[in-house]
Amino acid sequence: MALKHLLKTHIGTDVRLAMILLFAVITVVGVTPFAVARVFNGEWLAAGLDLVLILVMIGNAAFAWRTGNSALAGKINAVVVSLSCALLGGVLGPAGLFWAYTVILANYMLAPRLMATVCGVLIIVSGLVVAPFASTLAMAAFAVSAALVMLYAFIFASLTDVQRKMLEGLATRDALTGVANRRCMEVELAEALKGHHARGESATLAVLDLDHFKQVNDDYGHDAGDRVLMAFTERVQACIRKRDRLYRLGGEEFVLLLPDTDHSGARAALEKVRDAVQSQPLAEGLRVTTSIGAATLEAEDDWPRWLARADSALYRAKDAGRDRVSFEDGPSRPGERRLRLVSGRPRH
């Protein structure tokens, strides 16, 4: 069970790491017999290259496993294996180039496309220069076939990258409003906290809730409610900076991260947002207000505590009459009272 958990933790979330480990195993299993055969045949230089390749692949896989830096390990693999393939062409002749096609394909799985392309060109050019082909036709056949393999690999890698980005977008974006979703928020808040704590910067987190939104759905239908939500996100994003991040927490609740923003700066920014939302109808003559709770970052905060403090402030804003900004760590306005955050409590 412990091994299964370890493999899932390391490999299940990093495809490149899984590929590096797989290639290391394939190299050991596939290349070792050739290295042994070359030793018996007295092909010491080729056997030495095989041994170096095996050791580098094993060491690089261990480095990727221990550090988690699969991006760097993938680049190292691409460069080392490509150089080894180029040298084998000179040592063994055309027979040494049989590995070229596999290496060209593998490079696009492990390294960025530009680096993989450069390595592929290196393999092809070195093969043409150092390998003693039997004829010009054989040389041309190798060049064209290897170039086609590189082209197909490049196209496949490009399509895969596009699909990966699309899947990431589906996994991290709210389908209705297009802003980041809760999953993305949890990751980015954790990263933002590390940076702000390390640099000692101020930051503010706010929870925004559309007042009486259930009534909009009940009176005008869910289509109208959806249009209100989309217009709300557009209105908010028009008011904030590019570095600020808006997330949809769920339903009519949103979270706004204001990096490098202290209490007074956040107050001004959030009042601007609140005023922009209520100043004009969001959809079909529907004028909707928003209540906002905010909390400036404290030294002992992790992101759930930070979010909970902002959510507590939101209830203060609602309890005081809605359409206002309230800070968890700020002075209460007349009529406001501090509310405890209770999980599962309905909005009001």
C-alpha positions in Angstrom: 0.0 0.0 0.0 2.8 2.4 0.8 4.5 1.7 -2.5 1.3 2.1 -4.4 0.7 5.5 -2.7 4.3 6.6 -3.4 4.0 5.7 -7.1 0.6 7.5 -7.3 2.0 10.6 -5.7 5.1 10.7 -7.8 4.0 9.4 -11.2 0.2 9.9 -11.2 0.6 13.6 -11.3 3.6 13.9 -13.6 3.5 12.3 -17.0 7.0 13.4 -18.0 8.4 11.7 -14.9 6.6 8.5 -15.7 8.1 8.7 -19.2 11.6 9.3 -17.9 11.3 6.2 -15.6 9.9 4.1 -18.4 12.7 5.1 -20.8 15.2 4.3 -18.1 13.8 0.8 -17.7 13.6 0.3 -21.4 17.2 1.5 -21.8 18.5 -0.9 -19.2 16.5 -3.9 -20.6 17.0 -3.1 -24.3 20.6 -1.7 -24.4 22.3 -3.9 -21.9 22.3 -7.0 -24.2 23.8 -5.0 -27.0 26.5 -3.7 -24.7 27.4 -7.2 -23.6 27.5 -8.5 -27.2 29.8 -5.6 -28.2 32.2 -6.4 -25.4 32.4 -10.0 -26.7 33.0 -8.7 -30.2 35.7 -6.4 -29.1 33.7 -3.2 -30.0 34.9 -1.4 -26.9 34.0 2.1 -27.9 30.4 1.2 -28.8 30.1 -0.8 -25.6 31.4 2.1 -23.6 28.8 4.4 -25.2 26.1 2.0 -24.4 27.3 1.8 -20.7 27.5 5.6 -20.5 23.9 5.8 -21.9 22.6 3.3 -19.4 24.3 5.0 -16.4 23.1 8.5 -17.5 19.5 7.3 -17.9 19.5 5.6 -14.5 21.1 8.6 -12.8 18.8 11.0 -14.5 15.7 8.9 -13.5 16.9 8.9 -9.9 17.4 12.7 -10.1 13.9 13.2 -11.4 12.4 10.9 -8.8 14.2 12.6 -5.9 13.8 16.2 -6.9 10.6 16.1 -8.9 12.3 18.3 -11.5 11.2 16.2 -14.5 11.4 19.2 -16.9 15.2 19.5 -16.4 15.6 15.7 -16.4 13.7 15.4 -19.7 16.1 18.0 -21.3 19.1 16.2 -20.0 17.8 12.9 -21.4 17.1 14.4 -24.8 20.6 15.9 -25.1 22.6 12.9 -23.8 20.6 10.3 -25.8 20.9 12.4 -29.0 24.6 12.8 -28.6 25.0 9.1 -28.0 23.0 8.3 -31.0 25.0 10.7 -33.2 28.3 9.1 -31.9 27.0 5.6 -32.5 26.5 6.5 -36.2 30.2 7.2 -36.5 31.3 4.2 -34.5 29.0 1.5 -36.0 28.1 3.1 -39.3 24.5 3.0 -40.7 23.7 0.2 -38.2 24.2 2.7 -35.4 21.5 5.0 -36.9 18.8 2.4 -36.3 18.2 4.1 -32.9 17.8 7.5 -34.5 14.0 7.1 -35.1 13.3 6.0 -31.6 15.4 8.8 -30.1 13.7 11.4 -32.3 10.3 10.3 -31.1 11.3 10.0 -27.5 12.8 13.5 -27.4 9.4 15.1 -28.2 7.9 13.2 -25.2 10.6 14.4 -22.8 11.8 17.9 -23.9 10.2 21.1 -25.3 9.5 21.0 -29.0 12.2 23.5 -29.9 14.9 21.5 -28.1 13.6 18.2 -29.5 13.7 19.6 -33.0 17.3 20.9 -32.5 18.3 17.4 -31.2 16.6 15.8 -34.1 18.5 17.9 -36.6 21.7 17.1 -34.8 21.1 13.4 -35.1 20.2 13.6 -38.8 23.1 15.9 -39.8 25.7 13.9 -37.7 24.4 10.7 -39.3 24.9 12.1 -42.8 28.4 13.4 -41.9 29.9 10.5 -40.0 28.1 7.3 -41.1 29.6 5.6 -44.2 26.5 5.0 -46.3 26.8 2.5 -49.1 25.3 5.0 -51.6 23.9 8.4 -52.1 20.5 6.8 -52.4 20.8 5.2 -48.9 22.0 8.5 -47.5 19.0 10.3 -49.0 16.6 7.6 -47.7 17.9 8.0 -44.2 17.7 11.8 -44.3 14.1 11.8 -45.7 12.8 9.1 -43.4 14.3 10.6 -40.3 13.0 14.1 -41.3 9.5 12.7 -41.8 9.6 10.9 -38.4 10.7 14.3 -36.8 7.8 16.1 -38.6 5.2 13.6 -37.5 6.5 13.7 -33.9 6.4 17.5 -34.0 2.8 17.5 -35.2 1.8 14.9 -32.6 3.5 16.8 -29.8 1.9 20.1 -30.9 -1.6 18.5 -31.0 -1.0 16.9 -27.6 0.0 20.2 -26.1 -3.1 21.9 -27.5 -5.3 19.1 -26.1 -3.5 19.3 -22.7 -4.1 23.0 -22.5 -7.8 22.5 -23.4 -8.1 19.9 -20.7 -6.4 22.1 -18.2 -8.8 24.9 -19.1 -11.8 22.6 -18.6 -10.4 21.5 -15.2 -9.5 25.0 -13.9 -12.1 27.3 -15.5 -15.8 27.8 -14.6 -17.8 26.8 -17.7 -20.4 29.5 -17.4 -18.4 32.6 -16.5 -14.9 31.7 -17.8 -13.1 32.7 -14.6 -11.0 30.3 -12.6 -12.9 27.7 -10.5 -12.4 26.5 -7.0 -9.9 23.8 -7.9 -7.7 26.5 -9.5 -8.3 28.8 -6.6 -7.0 26.3 -4.0 -3.8 25.8 -5.9 -3.1 29.4 -6.6 -4.0 30.6 -3.1 -1.5 28.1 -1.7 1.2 29.4 -4.1 0.3 33.0 -3.4 0.6 32.6 0.3 4.1 31.1 0.0 5.2 34.1 -2.0 3.6 36.8 0.1 4.9 35.2 3.4 8.4 34.9 2.0 8.5 38.5 0.8 6.5 39.9 3.7 4.0 41.6 1.4 0.4 42.5 2.2 -2.4 40.8 0.4 -6.2 40.8 0.7 -8.7 38.1 0.0 -12.4 38.9 -0.6 -15.5 36.8 -0.9 -18.3 38.4 -3.1 -21.9 37.3 -2.9 -24.8 38.5 -5.1 -27.6 39.7 -2.9 -31.0 37.9 -3.2 -29.8 36.0 -6.2 -32.2 33.1 -5.5 -35.0 35.6 -6.1 -33.6 36.4 -9.5 -33.7 32.8 -10.5 -37.2 32.3 -9.1 -38.7 35.4 -10.7 -36.9 35.5 -14.0 -35.6 32.0 -14.6 -32.2 30.4 -14.5 -31.3 31.8 -18.0 -31.6 35.3 -16.6 -29.6 34.2 -13.6 -26.8 32.9 -15.8 -26.7 36.2 -17.7 -26.5 38.1 -14.4 -23.5 35.9 -13.3 -21.7 36.4 -16.6 -22.3 40.2 -16.5 -21.2 40.3 -12.9 -17.9 38.7 -13.7 -17.3 41.1 -16.6 -18.1 44.1 -14.4 -15.8 42.9 -11.7 -12.9 42.2 -14.0 -13.3 45.6 -15.6 -12.6 47.1 -12.2 -9.6 45.1 -11.0 -5.9 45.0 -12.0 -4.5 42.4 -14.3 -2.6 40.8 -11.5 -5.8 40.4 -9.4 -7.5 37.0 -9.6 -11.2 36.3 -9.7 -12.5 32.8 -8.9 -16.0 31.3 -8.8 -16.4 29.6 -5.5 -19.8 28.2 -6.4 -23.3 29.4 -7.1 -23.4 33.2 -6.8 -20.2 33.3 -4.6 -16.9 34.5 -6.0 -13.4 35.0 -4.4 -11.1 37.9 -5.3 -7.4 37.8 -4.6 -5.7 41.2 -4.4 -1.9 40.6 -4.2 0.3 43.2 -2.6 -2.7 45.2 -1.3 -3.1 46.4 2.3 -6.3 47.2 4.1 -6.8 50.7 2.8 -6.0 49.8 -0.8 -8.3 46.8 -0.7 -11.1 48.9 0.8 -10.8 51.4 -2.1 -10.7 48.6 -4.7 -13.6 46.6 -3.3 -15.8 49.7 -2.9 -15.1 50.4 -6.5 -16.2 46.9 -7.4 -19.3 47.1 -5.2 -20.3 50.5 -6.7 -19.7 49.2 -10.3 -22.0 46.2 -9.7 -24.9 48.2 -8.4 -24.6 51.3 -10.5 -26.2 49.8 -13.6 -28.4 46.8 -14.4 -26.5 43.6 -15.0 -29.1 42.0 -17.4 -32.5 42.8 -18.7 -33.0 45.7 -16.4 -32.1 43.6 -13.3 -30.2 45.7 -10.8 -28.3 43.5 -8.4 -26.1 44.4 -5.5 -23.2 42.5 -3.9 -22.0 42.0 -0.4 -18.3 41.7 0.1 -16.3 40.3 3.0 -12.5 40.7 3.1 -9.5 39.8 5.2 -6.0 41.0 4.9 -3.3 38.3 5.1 -1.9 37.5 8.6 1.3 35.7 9.4 -0.4 32.6 10.8 -2.8 32.2 7.8 -3.0 29.2 5.6 -5.4 29.6 2.7 -8.4 27.9 4.3 -8.1 30.1 7.4 -7.7 33.2 5.2 -10.7 32.3 3.2 -12.7 31.5 6.4 -11.9 34.9 7.8 -13.1 36.6 4.6 -16.2 34.5 4.6 -16.9 35.5 8.2 -16.6 39.2 7.1 -19.1 38.5 4.3 -21.7 37.5 6.9 -21.0 40.7 8.8 -21.8 42.6 5.6 -25.0 40.7 5.0 -26.1 41.0 8.6 -25.6 44.7 8.4 -27.9 45.1 5.4 -26.0 43.9 2.3 -24.5 46.0 -0.5 -21.5 46.8 1.5 -17.8 45.9 2.2 -16.8 44.5 5.5 -13.4 43.5 6.8 -12.9 40.6 9.2 -10.0 42.5 10.8 -11.4 46.0 10.4 -13.6 48.1 12.7 -17.3 47.2 12.6 -19.8 49.7 11.4 -22.8 50.6 13.5 -25.2 47.8 13.5 -22.7 45.2 12.4 -22.0 42.2 14.7 -19.3 39.5 14.3 -20.6 36.2 13.0 -19.0 32.9 13.4 -18.3 30.8 10.2 -20.5 27.8 10.4 -20.0 25.1 7.7 -23.1 24.4 5.7 -25.1 27.4 6.9 -27.4 28.8 4.1 -26.8 32.3 2.7 -29.3 35.0 3.7 
